Amino acid sequence: MHRRKTEGLLAATFSTFDENNELKLELIPIVVERLIADGVKGVFVGGTNGEGLSMSTEERMAVTEAYVKASNGRIQVFAHVGHSSIKEAQKLAAHAQQVGVDAISAVAAFYFKPSSAANLADCMAQIAMAAPELPFYYYHMPAITGVSVSVISFLQHAAPIIPNLAGVKYTANTLHEYQDCLRFEEGKYDILFGYDELLLPALVMGARGAIGSTYSFAAPMYHKVMQLFNEGKLAEAASAQYDCNEMIRALAKYPSIPTQKEIIRLDGLDLGGCRYPLRRLNEVQVAELKQYLDAINFFKKLELARKEYACQSSVDV
């Protein structure tokens, strides 16, 4: 399967819930329009931030359908179909193909874990074959799944048995291995980087496409990093990355997903709370978070980056 490599930023979108933490699908068109205005090239749906693993299969299908409909071909839709049950993952993959997503991706099973790279490749092949017309990306995220096989070894085993293998969503900080993946078989595969705080180092290694959670609300600040890098202004790019990383430090103080949903709420869109075991931040935590973000001038920097991106986009047109 020939597929053009992904360039630019894809936002790993967050769950949209009502006051009872039930799906609130009517928020999804609003999310999509905001992301398009911020210049993202696509969305990654039902992954970690989307709390896909806390939803039923039917709910995940509904979310995927809502994003396909709202995007209407204007940006790419990647659907995460990983599941602890391969049968459920196959249902999600087949459904994703049926409703017209652009690609699918799956994490490794995280309870009964694959025992080797070869075993992992066999598992991913079972999922990928359920949607043979779609590009398939292995979602490498060892910090969450606990599956830490060599990705190069995975590619070696997967290439012969997954005809629709397109690449890897590489969410790990092992940049040396990330670069090895970029160069594997003369750069055959699309290796999308997944650590927002290391975007600039990944660009230096050769990254051209990235999927991240904070691109869901701060994409214009990362566009600035990429633009300065492409212009060869490394010191300025490092300074722009630092601005992003100051915000990311807040995600280490409280649970990452509820904190990011709170930042989006402070930016004007309430996506609701989170499902157990995650919890929405309490009032004290919200006040402390806002105080920190104000102290680093985060929203002022984001507003400026949005204006600069909009101005640059109008010039490019």
N, C-alpha and C positions, 0 to 999 in steps of 0.2 A: 504494500500500500504506500503510494507516494503522498506525502503531506508536507506542505510548506511550513517551515518552522515558525513558531510563535515569537513575535516581537512585542515589546511593551509590557504593560502591567495588567494582570488579571486580579480582580478583587475576590478574595475568599469571603463570601457574604455571610452575614449573621442571620440567625433565626428571627422570625417575625411572629411575635406572640401577643395575645390579648391579655387582659387582667387575670385570666385564669390559666395562663400559659398554654392556651390552645392556639392552633395556627390562625394567623391573621393575614391571609393571602392578599388582601386588598392593599397592604403596604408595599408589596413587591414592585408594582409599577413605579411607585414613588422612588424606591431604592434604585431601580434601573435608570430612571431619568437623572437622578443625582450623579450616578456613576458615569453615565455618558457625558454629562456636563464636565465632570472632572477628568475626562480623557482616558478612562480605562478601556482596554481592548476586549475585555471579556470578564465573565464571572465564573467562579468555581463554587458550585452549589452543593449543599448537603455534606460538607466536610466537617472539620473540627469546629469552626466558628458557627457553622449552620446547625450544629447539634444534631447532625443527621443520625448519629448513633444513639440518640435519645428519642428518636421518632419511630413510629411504626412504618412498615414498608409502604402502606397506603399513603401516609402523610408525606413521606419522602417523594413519592411519585407526584403528589399534588403540588409540592413545592417546585419540583423540576418543571412540570407543565406550566406553572405560573411564570417562571423565569423565561421559558421559551416563548410564551405568548407576549410577555412584556418587552422582551428584547427584539422580537420580530426581525431577526437577522441583522440588526444594527451592530451588535457586539456578539462575541462568541459565548456559548454556554457550555461549560464543562460540568458534567454531573458526576459527583462522587457516588459510587455504587458499592463501596466496600461494606462488608457485613461479616459477623462471626459465622454465619451460615452461608456457605457457597450457593446453596439453592436460592436463598433470598437475594444474594448479590446477582445471581443470574436473572432473577425476575426484574430487578432494578435496571440491569444492563439492557435487557430486551425492551423494557418500557422506554428507557432513554432513547434507544434507537427508533422506536415507533413514533415518539413525539417530536423527534427532530433536533436533538442536541448535537453539538459539534464534536464532542469527544467525551469519553468516559475515563474514570480513574478509580483505583481501588487500593486501600491499605491492605496490609497483610492481616490475616486473622490474629487476634491478640489474646485469645484465651488458650485454645489449643494452637500453639504457635508453630509455624513451619520450622522444620529442623535443620534446613540447609538452603543454600541458594537454589539448588536444583528442585527441592521440594516446594520452595516459594514460587518458582517459575511454573511448576505444574499446577499449583493453586490458581495463579493469575491466568493461566491458559484456560482453565475451566470457566472463569468469569468472562474473559475476553471473547470466547467463542459464542457467547450468548448474544453478542452484538457485533457480528463480523464485519459490518459495513462502517463501523465507527473506529476512529483512532483510539488506541488504548494506552493509558499512562499508568505505570506502577507508581503509587504514592508512597514514597520512602519517608517515614517519620519515626525513627527509632526511639525518640524521647517519649513518645506516647504509646506506640505499639509494643515496645520492648523487643522488636525484631531488628537485629542489627547485623544483617548479613552484608557481605561485600556486594555493592551494587554492580560493579564490573562483572563479578561472577554471575550475578542474576542475569545481566544482559547477555552474557555468553550462553547461558542455559535457555533463556527465554526467546532469543532471536529465532532459533530454528522451529520453535513450536507455537509461537504466537504471531500469525501472519499480519495481524493489525497492530502490532506493537509500534507505537509512535515515539515513546520516550518515557521520561520519569519526572514526576513532581518531587524534586529533591529538597526535602525539608530537614536539613542537618547542617551543622557548622563545620564539617570536614571538607574544607575548600579544596584540599589536594585531591580527594577522591572525586569531588564535583568536577574538577578540571579533567581528570582521567575520563569521566563519563562523557564530557563534551567532545573529547578527542577519540572516543571509542569508535572503531571501524570508520576512521576518517570523518568523524563528525556526523555519522548517519542519523543519530537520534536527537530528538528535541528534549533537552534537559532544562526544565524550568526550575528556577531557584526559589526557595521558599522561606528564607530567613530575612525579614525586612531590614533588620539592623545591620546586616552584612551585604546589602545590595551593592554598594560601591566596590568592595573587594571582589564580589562575584562578577561585576562588570569587567574588572581588570583581568579576571581569569578567562573571560570570554562570554559571559552570560549576555543574552539578548532578550530573554523573556523571563518574567518572574510572577509568581502567585503569592499574595500575602494578605494577611488580615487587615493591617493598617492602611492598605491601599483602598479599603472600603470607605475611608473618610479623609485620608490625607494624601491621596494620589498626586495632587499638584506639587506637593513638596518633594516627592520622589521623582516627578518629571524633571524638576530642577536639577536633582542629582544626576540624572541620565543626560540631560542636555549639556551640563557643564563637563561631564566626562567625555561626551562625544566631541566637544569643542577642545578637548585636551587641557582643560583647566582643572587639574587634579586637586590643587589646594582649595579652590573654591568649591569643588564637588565634595571634598571632605568636610568642609564647613557646613554645606547643605545637609550632608548625611548626619552630622552632629546634631543639627536642629531636629531631625527626625528621631534620633536616638534619645534625645532629652525627653521627648514624649514617651518613647517606648519604655523608659525607666519606670514610668508610672505603672506599667503593666506588671512589674515584678512585685509591687507593694501589695496589691490586691489580686484576687483571681483574674486572670487575663481576659477571659471572654466577657464576664459581667462588666469589667472596667471599660472595655472598648465599646460595649453597648451604651454605657453611661456617657462616654465621650461623644458618641453619635447623638445621644439625646441632648447633650449640652450644645451640640452643633445644630439642633433644630428638628431632629426626627426621633421620636420615641418608638423603638422597635420592641418594647415590652421587656419582660424579665427573662429568666432562664429556667430550664427544667432541672429538678434534682438530679444529681447532687450539687449542681451549681446553684448559687443564690444571687439575687440582685444585691448590689451594694446598699448598705444602710445609709441613713441621713448623715451621720458623722463621716463615714467614708466618702460620700459624695462631696461633702463640704471640703474635706482635705484634698480630694482629687482636684476639685475646681481651683482651690487655692494654689496647688502646685502648678497646674496648667497655666493659670494667670501669671504666676511668678516667672515662668519661662516664656511668656508671651506666645503660647502655642496658637491660640485662635487668631491672634493678629498676624502671625507668620503664615498660617493657613490661608487667611483671607487674602494676604498679599500674593501668595503663590497662586491662588485661584485667579486673581486679576492678571498676573503675569502670564499664566497659561492661556487664559481666554484671549489676551492680546496677541500672544504668539500664534495661537491657532487661527485668528482672523487674518494675520499676515500670511500664514502658510496657504490659506484658501485663496 
